[in-house]
Amino acid sequence: PPGGQYWLGTDVHGRDLLSRVCGGARLSLLVGLVGTAVSLVIGVLWGAIAGYCGGRWDAVLMRCVDVFYSMPSIIFVIVLITTLNALLGKWQNGPERLSDAAAQWLQFTALFGGLGAVSWLPMARIVRGQVLSLRRRAFVDAARVLGAGHWRILRRHILPNVYGVISVYLTMTVPSIILYESFLSWLGLGIQPPQASLGSLIASGSEQINSIRIYWWLIVFPGGMLALTLLALNFVGDALRDAWDPRGGGETE
């Protein structure tokens, strides 16, 4: 249990839980940031093209978003990771055996890509709505009259006016992806040993709570770190919202 030598106690294998929690938080944040970057690229491009082009392009692209919304996102990620694990199992037993590092890299890529691929839909809708309201502004018409191309108008005139909304929503996407990863790791489909994330630590800690033994510190401290991480990211989102929109920050004279 926690004491002077091991501040958060040790796990069932005698490893320091404090270092495991710190390493797990770092890996969970990495998954959240990379997955958010994937959703940022896809969502901003999709929403900007749909909002700027309008007409049929807008209708087709947003109907695709509606179709993707109708699919259970977490089931999609579970199927993707399960399929990849089955393929990796065949390759590992085949004549051209993959190295452990290559197999781990493919698992991380599938996890990052899968979580990012199911998180870009709200971003696309938000960016599309903002671009629709900006594309008919006078400064866009002036840039078009001066000979600016479509890509230059998007990159230099429209998207900079959307950065505030994008940055605020990104801080909300990171916690959701971390929760997705924690749930997948709890199911045994996310980060695999010897690597550790907050989700896998919570999963291993829940196995040690039964009628015979209760190692409470194995689930309380990883769960507390997960809650503090999500709370801190929400505070960052609130601060960015107040910085980009000072009139809506709540301070009045």
Secondary structure, DSSP 8 states (H G I E B T S, - for coil): ---SSSTT-B-TTS-BHHHHHHHHHHHHHHHHHHHHHHHHHHHHHHHHHHHHH-HHHHHHHHHHHHHHHHS-HHHHHHHHHHHHHHHHHHHHHSSS---HHHHHHHHHHHHHHHHHHTSSHHHHHHHHHHHHHHTTSHHHHHHHHTT--HHHHIIIIIGGGTHHHHHHHHHHHHHHHHHHHHHHHHHTSSS-TTS--HHHHHHHHHTTBSSS-B-THHHHHHHHHHHHHHHHHHHHHHHHHHHH-GGGSS---
